[in-house]
Amino acid sequence: MISLPRWPTIIAIVFFLYTSLFFIQRPHITTLDLGRHLINGRELAKHPELLSTNFFSYTNPDFPFVNHHWLFGWLAYQVFRLTSFPGLVLVNSTLIVSGVILVFLLARKMSSTTIALGASLVALPLITDRADIRPETISFFLLGLWLFLLSKLDRGSSWKTLLILAGTQMIWVNTHLFFVFGWLIAVAFLLRAVIVKSFRWQRTGLTIFMFCLPLVSLVNPSGLSGVLEPFAIFNEYNYPVAENQSLWFFLHYSPSNLQYWYASLLVLLGISTSVLLLYKKKFATLPLVLIAIVLGVLTSQINRVGSFFGLASIPVLAIVFNLFWQAQGKKICSLLNNTSWLMVISTLGFTTVILALATSLFTPSVRNIGLNPPASMLAPINFFHSIKTTGNIFNNYDIGSYLVYTLYPNKHVFIDNRPEAYPSDFIKNDYIAAQTSEEIWEQVVKKYKLGVIFFYHQDATDWAGPFIIQRVQDHTWVPIYADAAVVIFVKDIPEHQEVIEKYRVPQEVFGY
C-alpha cells in the first residue's frame, strides 16, 4: 500500500515550488553581469588571455586581472548554447531552491517539518533578495550542500563525503570568490570535533580536510593569486558598488526600503539566537551557530552576503523555535483551546499575514515572471546596430556587460562591471572625473577618441544624472535614442550628420 505524504510535507513541497517563482524571473540583462559571462564562456578556448587580463575594454585591455569566475562563464555558455535564456533561468532556480531544500532537510532533522518550514519562511526575504543569474548561485548551492553533508558525516562514509567536498572545492574556486566559505564551514565543524566528545572521531578526517582545502584551491588558472583573490580584490576596488555596501549604508540612503530593515532585524535575530544556543551549551550545534554568526556579521558590512546568511540562519532559527515550542508549546495549546484567546491569536495571525503580504517581501514579482529578457532590453542595441557611427564608445559601469554581450568583438567598452579589472587611477581620474568635470570630460573625449555615449541613465551614482543633463545641454553631443533605461548620444561631427538628422531626440523628452 502506498502511503500518502502528510500535510506538512505537502505544504513543504508547495513552499519550495512557490520559492522557485522568485527566481523564474526574466533576466535583466541591461545591468546584469550575465552577458559578459556568456561571452567569457564563448571566447575562452580562442582567447585564453581573458583569464588573466581585462580583455574586453579598449581603455585597459592588458591590465592584469584574476578571472575568478571563468568556469561559471563556461558552464553558463554551455547551457545557453543549448537552451538560450530559458535554460539559464531554470538551472539557476533549480540550484538555489535545491540549496534551500538541503538546509531545510537539515533543519527538519533538528526540529520538525512545521518548524523548519517556519524558519525557512522567516529567512525567505533574504534568500530571494538576489534572484538574478550570477556566479554566486554556485556558491549558494554549495553552501547548502556542504552544511548538509558535513552535518550527516558518519563513520562509514566520512572519507568518501570529504573527498566529494574536496572535489566541489575545485569547482567552487573557479566559479566564485565565496569558495572561502567552504574553509569557514570546515573550520567550524573541526572546532566542534575538538570540543564535543561525541564528535571527536571526526578530528583526524576534518583536520586533513581543512589543510587540504587551500591546496585543492590552487587548482585554478591563476594559482596562488586565485586563492588569495578574495582577500585582495578590494585593493583595486575604487568604485562604490551597491551590493558591497553595508546594511547601515542602505538604511541611511534608502530608509523607506523595508528589505534593508528586515535584513537588519534578521541579522540581529540570527546572531542573538546563535549566541543563545552557545549560552545554553548546545555545542552540538556549534558549526551552524558559528557560520550564522560570521555570515551575519559579514551581511551587516557587505549586503550581497545576505542571501547566504539567510540560508545559514534556517537551521539555527529552527533549533531555537523548537526549544521555544518545547518550553511553551503546552501553554500555547491551552490558550488555543480558549475561545477568547483563539480569537485574539487568530486576529493577530491574520493581521501579520496581511502586513507581510503588503510589504512584498514574501511575494515574487508576478509581472516579471518569465524565461526570456523583455524585448525592450534589446531595443537599444538593435537600434545601434541599425546605424553607422564612428569613434569609441563611452559607457557607464552598469551597462558594460550588456555592451560586451551585444557588441563584442566589433566594439570594445570603456568600462564594465568589474572594478577589480581596471586601475583605480583610471576609475577615479578618467571614468568618474569625466562625469564630474567638464574640463576632464573634454580631455577624456580626445584621449580615447570618443564618438558615442551609450549610457544606462538609471545609474544611481551622484555623478551620472548631472552628467547626462550636461550632455543634453552640450551642443557638441546629440541624443539620438532614449528609452526608460538607455540613452545614446553621438558626437556632432560630419560623419554623424545623417544619423543626427534622422534620429535626433528633442530636448523636451528629457525631464530634468
N, C-alpha and C positions, 0 to 999 in steps of 0.2 A: 504494500500500500504506500503510495506517495504522500508524504507529509507536506502540507501547505505551509508556506512561511507565515510566521506570526506578524501581528500588526506592526510592532516596532521595526521589524526587518523590512516590511513593505514600505513603511514611511521612510526608512533609510534609503531605499532604492529610489523613491520619488525625490528625496532630498538631493541625491547625487545627480539625478537627471536634471533637476532644477538648477543645481550649481553649474552644470555644463552650459546653460544658457548665457551665463555671464561671459563665457569665453567663445561662444559661437557668434562672434561679432564681426562685422565687415572690417577688414584691415584698413586702418587709416594710414595709407602708405605715404601721404604727403609729408608727414613728420616722423614716421616710424623708421627705425634703422633697417628694417627688413629688406628694402630694395638693395642696399649696399651689400648685405649678407648674401643675397641671391647672386649678385654679380661676383662676389668673392668666390662662391662655390663654382660658378660657371667658368671663371678665368683662372682658377688655381693651377690646373695642370699646365696651361700655356704660360702663365706668369708666376712662377714660384716666388718672385721678388715681393709680391704683395704680402708675404708672410713677415717681412722684415722692414718694409718701407711704407711711407704714406701712400704712394702709388696713384691714387685717384685724383689728386689735385694738381693743377698746373703751377700753384704757388710754392709748394714744398714737396715735390714728387719723391725726392730721395731722402727725406727726413726719416731717421731710424724709428721704427715702430714695432712693438711686440704685438703681433696679431694673436691675441689670446683667445679669440673666438672663431678661428678659421674652420674648425671641424663642424661647428653649428652651421656655418655658411654652406659647407659642402653637403651636409645632411639635408638642410632645408632645400637646396637646389635640386637634389635628387627627388625629393617629394614633389617639388614644384614642377619639375620636368615631366613627371608622370600624371599629376593631378591638378596642377596650377594652384590657385589660391584656396579653393575648397579643401584640398587635401591638407594644406598647411594649417588651416583653421581647425580642422577636425583632429589632426595629430596633436596640435597644441592643446586643445581642450581635453583630449584623452589623457595626455601626460599629466596635466595639472590635476584633473579630477582623480586620476589614479594615485597621485601623491596624497591627496586628501583622504582617499579611501584607506590607504595603508596606515596612515596615522589614526584614522577613525577606528580601524580594527585594533590598533594598539590601545587606544583609549577605552574601547569597549571591554577589552580584556581586564582592564584595571578598574572598571566600574560596571556599567551595563549599557545596552544598546540605547536606551532612552537618554541616559545621562551623557553618553558620548555624542549623541545627536545634538543635545542641548549645547554642549561645549563647542561643537562644530558650527552651530548656528551663531553663537556669540562671536566666533572668530571669522565668520564669513565675510564681513565688510573689508577686513584687512586682506584676506586671501584673494578676493576678487578685485582689489583695487588696481592691480596691474594685469590687465586681461590681454594685452597685445602679444603678438608672436615675437618673442625675444630669446636670446641665448639663456636667460635666467630661467626659462621654462625647464631646461635640463637640470639646472641646479635645484629647482623646486622639487622636481620628481625624485632626484637622487637624495635630497634631504629626507624626504618621506621614506624612501627605500632603506636608507642607512639606519634611520631610527627604528624602523620595523624589524629589519634583520638582526641588528645588534641587540635589540630587546628580546629576541627569540633565540639567542645563542644557546645551544645545548651541547653537552659533552660529546655526543656522537657526530655532530656535523659542524662544529665550530670552525675547524680549519678550512673546510670547504666554503663556508659562508665568508670567512675573512679573505679567502682567495678571490671569490666573486667580487667582493667590495674593492679589493685592490685593483681588479680589472676595470671596474667602473671608474676608479680614480683616474685612470689613463684617459678615459673618455671625458671626464669632468674637467681635467686640467686643460684640455684642448677646446672646450666649448664655452667656459665661463669662468670669470675670476673668483667666483664663490666656491671654487674647489677647496679652499682653505676651511670651509665649514665642515668638510669631512674630517680634517685634522682636529677641529674642535670637538666633534662627536666622538672621535677615537679617544681623545684625552679624557673626556667626561666619563666614558664607560670604563676606561682603565682606572680612573680615580675611584670609582665605585668598587672595582675589583680589589683595590688595595685596602679600602676602608671596611667594606662589608664582608664579613666572614663567609657567608653563603655563596659569594661570587668570587672568592679568591682563586678558584680553579681556572678562572679566565685570565689571570695575571700574565702568564707566560705568553699566551697567544696574542693578547691585546698589546703587550709591550713590544713584541716583534712587529706586529701590525702597525703600531704607531710610528715606530722608527723606520719602517719600510715605506710609509706614505710619501715622505719627501723624496725618497729615491725613485719611487714609481712616478712621481710627478715630473721628474726630469725627462720623461718620455714625451717631449714636445719639441717643436721645431726650434724654439729659442733656448732650450736647455735651462741653465740656471736662471737666466733672465726671465724666462717664462714662469718659473717657480716664484721668483721674487716680485713679479709684476703687481700682485695685489697690494704689496707693501710700498711699492714705488710709484704707482700710477698717478698719484696726486702731486708728485714732484713737478710735473709739467702740465698740471691741470689749472690753467689760468682762465677758466670760463665758468660762470655760475650756473651749472646745470641744475634744473629744478629738482630732479629726483635725488640729487645728492645733498640737498639742504635738510636741515633739522626740522623736527616737528614744531619746535618753538618758532622757527622762521615762518612757517606756514600759518601758525596761529596768529602771528603778528601781521602778516601781509594779507591773509585771507581768513579773517576771523569769522566770517559767515559760512564758511565751508564746514559742514558737520563731519565730513570724513576725517579731518585732522583732529577734531575734538574727540571723536570716537576712538581713533587710533591712540591718542594720548591717554584716554581713560583705560583702554585695554592694556596698554603698556604698564600703567600703574597697577592695574588689577593683576596682570600676569606676573609681574615682578613681586608684588606683595604676597600673592598666593604661593609663589615659589619659595619665598623666604619663610612663609608659614609652615610649609612642608618640612623645611630644614629644621625649624624650631621644634616641630613635633617629632623630630628624629626619624623621619620617613626616608632613611638613607637608601632604601631600595630604589627610590625614585630619583636618586642623585643625578644621573646623567640628564634626565629630562628637565629637572629643575635648573641645572647649571646652563644648559643650552638655552632654555627660555629666558633666563636672566641675561645672558650675554647678548642674545638676539634682541631682547627688549631694550637694553642699553644702546645697542647699535641703531635700532629703529629710531630712538629719540634723537640721534645725531645724524642719521642718513635715512631719509624717508623710504628709499627704494627697498630697504631690508624689511619693511613692514609685512609683506606677504609671507616671508619666511618666518617671522616671529608669530604671525597668526597661525601658521601651520604647526609650529613647535609648541604653541600655547594650548592646543587642543587636549593632549593627554594630561597636562598639568591642571587645567581647569576641570577636566573630568574627574580627576582624583580628588580635588578639593570639593567639587559638587557632591561627589559620592560620600565623602566624610561628613559633609553637612547633612545629607539625607539620612545617613546612619544615625546621626545625633538628633535630628529634628523631624525625621520622617513621620514618626507616630503622632507627634503633636500636630503636624500639618494635616494628616489624615483625619484626626479627630475634629479639627476645625472645619474640614470639608464636609463632615457629617452633620455640621450645624448649619441650618438653612440660612441664617443671617450672615454667618461668615462665608458661606459658599457664594452668596450674592455679592458680598464685598470683594472677595478674591476674584470672582468671575468678571466683575466690572473692571477691576484693576488690570486683569489679564487682557481683557478686550481692548481697553484703552491703550495698553502698552503695544499691542499688535497694530492698532491703528496708527499710533505715533511712529512706530518703526517703519511701517509702510510709507508714511508721509515723508520720511527722511530720504527715501530712495536708496538707503544704504543696503537694504536687503532685497532689492528688486533689480533685475537686469534691465538694460536699455532695450525695450522691445523694438523701437524704431530702427535700431542698429543691428538687430539680429540678422545674420546672413553670412554667406560664404565668400563673396567677392567684394572687392573695393567698390564704392559708389562710382558710377560713371563720371560724375562731376570731378573726381580726383584726377582723371586722365585728361580732362578738357584743356588745362593749361599747356600740357606738353604736346597734345595733339595740335593745338594752335601753333605752338612754337615750331613744330616740325613742318608746318604748312607755309612758313615764311622763310626768307633768306636774311641772315644777319651777319655782321662782321664784328670781329673783336671778341675778347674773352668775356666770360660771364662773371658778374659779381652777384653772389647769392649769400643768404644768411645761413646760419648754423642749422636752423630747424629743417630746412628743405634740402640740405646737402645730399642725404642718402637717396632721396627721391630723384634728384638730378643724376646721381651716379647710375641709378637703375634705368632711367629713361634715356640718357644721353651718351653714356659710355659705349664704345670707345671714340665716338665722333667729337665729343666735347668733354673736357675735364672741369672740375669745380674749383671755386675759390676756397671753400672750406666745406667740411661735412661734420657729421655728428660724432666726431672722435677728437675731443680736445687734446688727448694724450698723443695724437698723431701729428700735432702741429707745434712748432716752437712757441713757448709762452710769449716771447717778444713779438712774434707775428700776430698772435691773437690780440695782444694788448695794443701794439703800436700801429698795426695795419688794419686788422679787421674791426676792432671796437673803435679805435680812434677815427677811422674813416667815417664812422656813423655819428661821431660827436663833434668833429671839427671839419669845417668846410675847406680849410687850407689843406689838411691832411687828405681829405677826400680827393681833392684835385691832384695831389701828389700820387695817391694810390691809382687813380684813373690812368695817369701817364705811366707809372711804374709797371702796371700789369696790362696795359693796353686794353682797357675795358671798353666794350661796345654794347653790353646788355646788362640789365639788372633783372634778376629773377628772384623775387622776394616773397616769403611767407609773411604776410602783414599782420597775422595774429600773434606774432612774436611778442612775448610778454616782457622782454628786457626794457630797461629805461630808455635806451637809445634808439630802438627800432622805429617806434612811432614817429618821433621827431625827424628821423632820417627820411622816412617816406614823405612826410609833409614837405621837407626841404626839396626833395626831388620833384614833387608835383609842381612846386613853385620855381623850379630851376629850368630856364628856357633851353638849356643845353641837353636836357633829357626829356623824352616824350613818352608818356604812358600809352601803350598800345593794347594792353589786356588787363582786365581786372575782374575778379570774381570774389566770392565770400572769403577766400583764403589766400589767393595769389595775385600779385600784381607784377607786370612785366613792363620795363622801360627799355627803350633803345636810345642810343646817343644820336643827337640831331646832326647827322653828317650826310653828305650826298648819297652814300651807299644805302642809306635807310629811308630816303625820301618817298619811295613808292609805298613802303610798308606804313610810314607815318601818315601819308595822305589817305590811305585806305582804312587804317585801324585806330587812328588817334582817339583816345578816350577823353571826353570832355572833362574839364576840371570840376564841373558840378557833381560828377559821380563821387568825388572824394569828399566825404563829410568830415572835415577837420576844423 
